[in-house]
Amino acid sequence: MQMEQVMVQNVNVPGYERFVDAHRYRSMRRALREVLPEEAPGLTQAEMLAAVAGRLPEALFSGAEQAGWWLKTVMADLEAKGLLEREPTRPVRWHRAAAF
């Protein structure tokens, strides 16, 4: 049986496209939508990882390292698609765009 996949982009690498597991992608995207605020100041990457931790199915995400990779992958894809907005702060913070 073939695994369902979704194509992701990367805001940091123009033209980058890669197929990843659709179930993990959608689970992380849903969790991010639940925790990210709609306005600045938003959340740092570490704050996002902590916030989504309890919202992810353990069957799909075994451990913080794996969840961290998926978080960064989905963040880069959503930002490339204009659904996340990056704040010009240090540390960097993100919030949802109106379309998300």
ABEGO torsion letter per residue (X at the ends): XBBBBBBBBBAABBGBBBBBBAAAAAAAAAAAAAABBABOAEBBAAAAAAAAAAABBAAABBEAAAAAAAAAAAAAAAAAAGABBBBBBOBBBBBBBAAX
